[in-house]
Amino acid sequence: MLTRSLVLAFAALMTLSVPAFSASPRLDLLGSPAPSSMATRTIVITPDTRWVNVEGGEVINFIVGDQSFGWDFYVGYTISSFDLNLVAPAGLLQRRVTAYVSPDPRYRGVD
């Protein structure tokens, strides 16, 4: 009986800890805000946009309707994609837009 109670308690604790395992990455690993004037490229996000492709090290100016924000994709090497809503100004994006980040070419091995 004690074993069954321990198993049930353990299962309950694991169920409660699932959100901790699926937490979003730390924002500092996704880059940092940047002035739009520093952008090397501009991406317009329309109602049909579901994803954007960027390269590590790029500074992008995103235009959404009549608003914009800049983001420096100085990202950790383990970050290959994330939800742009995590870094966009609150309420700017009305749906999920995935940023796919290719590695910064300055840090790729040279053949």
Secondary structure, 3 states (H helix, E strand, C coil): CHHHHHHHHHHHHHHHHHHHHCCCCCHHHCCEEECHHHCCEEEEECCCCCEEEEECCCEEEEEECCEEEEEECCCCCCCCEEEHHHCCCCCCCCCCCEEEEECCHHHCCCC
